Amino acid sequence: MNVLIALLVLMVLAGLWSIMTSLLIRATIALALTSVILTVIMFQLGAPLAGVFELSVCAGLISVVFISVISLTHRQPIKDYLERRQRRIMRFWPLPVLLLIAGIALSLVHRPVHIVLPHPGTVADPRIVMWQLRRLDLFGQVLVLLAGVFGVLILFKGNKNGN
């Protein structure tokens, strides 16, 4: 259990790094690192297929696409970079504090979750596995998808306004 907590802390730190940095290549590397840590967590929790999917698609394919797009963009002057970095720090400074408060609140509540996994080969219908036995995995995947969509929207909004 201590390993999972350490991995979750590392994942949150890598996620914070990905949104706090103002260089896109560093943000892409941090996002890939976040996906790799999430993959390790999925393997630890007994979801190897979800882990392989996360590693191949999110850490691999998405990182390659982001780096390809970044290589097609032009560099901005150092003055603009420093101004953008300062605005970003001012915009996101409460985020680590809010995450720390949320983590403390969740640790105070601390209701252990007991997940009973079926034995391999006992459940043949994927609908039962997806909608009844693995709801928590599905919820996590939806959250990851929404985070990606909002990240792309913020990126396009920032480029449209010259940020």
Stockholm file with secondary structure:
# STOCKHOLM 1.0

chainA/1-163         MNVLIALLVLMVLAGLWSIMTSLLIRATIALALTSVILTVIMFQLGAPLAGVFELSVCAGLISVVFISVISLTHRQPIKDYLERRQRRIMRFWPLPVLLLIAGIALSLVHRPVHIVLPHPGTVADPRIVMWQLRRLDLFGQVLVLLAGVFGVLILFKGNKNGN
#=GR chainA/1-163 SS CHHHHHHHHHHHHHHHHHHHCCCHHHHHHHHHHHHHHHHHHHHHTTCHHHHHHIIIIIIIIIHHHHHHHHHHSCCCCHHHHHHHHHHHHHHHTHHHHHHHHHHHHHHHHCCCCCCCCCCTTSCCCHHHIIIIICHHHHHHHHHHHHHHHHHHHHHHHHHHTTC
#=GC SS_cons         CHHHHHHHHHHHHHHHHHHHCCCHHHHHHHHHHHHHHHHHHHHHTTCHHHHHHIIIIIIIIIHHHHHHHHHHSCCCCHHHHHHHHHHHHHHHTHHHHHHHHHHHHHHHHCCCCCCCCCCTTSCCCHHHIIIIICHHHHHHHHHHHHHHHHHHHHHHHHHHTTC
//
